[in-house]
Amino acid sequence: MGMCLVLQTLSDANISKVLQDPPLIWKVVAPDDSGAYERARKGEALGFLGRLLGKANTKKAPILELSLDEGEVAETDLDKAWHGIHFLLTQTAWEGEAPLNFLLAGGAEAGDIDLGHGTGRALLSNEVAAIASALEAINESTLRERFSPDQMMRLEIYPEIWDRPLDEDDSLAYCLEYFEVLRSFVSDAALRNVGIIIYVT
């Protein structure tokens, strides 16, 4: 099954609510699971010591409601190409300079809600605009020059398929295809002046 990176649009106002009440992220990433939010809030009601001692947490966040406008929670995913794309953008495994490191860093962490393979991060509309501008300046020839199967395997870039023979698996084409999906999605989000939620599932 593997790890896939998902991006969803969300307004700055709703991102602010998610950051205040992190379980709300379930209403974005799993809107059909009506109980996910309540289960997450119940789990957050007690801190570690409170659970250990059976005491309630009196600092429970207020319940907030998301008001989703048309076009919010548009979604795309990068399948398993996300780590390869991050490498092509930053030439690193997990680091890199902003804004091109945005797939793995930056933004604000949406609490400690585990969405499958870690927590979600929220990027506000001004950050999305900067990312869109940076992505627009990247062309295919630049990405082709940065593609280094040996280095990617050495750095354990997920899913570690980069040294396969071209006739078996064109892993560079795989990354380039999803890079265009990413650039289009981020550009559209910037045009609509919305933020983005990013998580790995």
Buried (B, 14 or more C-beta within 10 A) or exposed (E): EEBBBBBBBBBBEBBBBBBEBBBBBBBBBBEEEEEBBEEBBEEBBBEEEEEEEEEEEEEEBEEBEBEBEEEBBBEBBBBBBBBBBBBBBBBBBEEBEBBBBBBBBBBBEBBEBEBEEBBBBBBBBEBBBBBBEBBEEBEEEEBEEBBBBEBBEEBEBBBBBBEEEEEEEEBBEBBBBBBEBBBEBBBBBBEBEBBBBBBBB
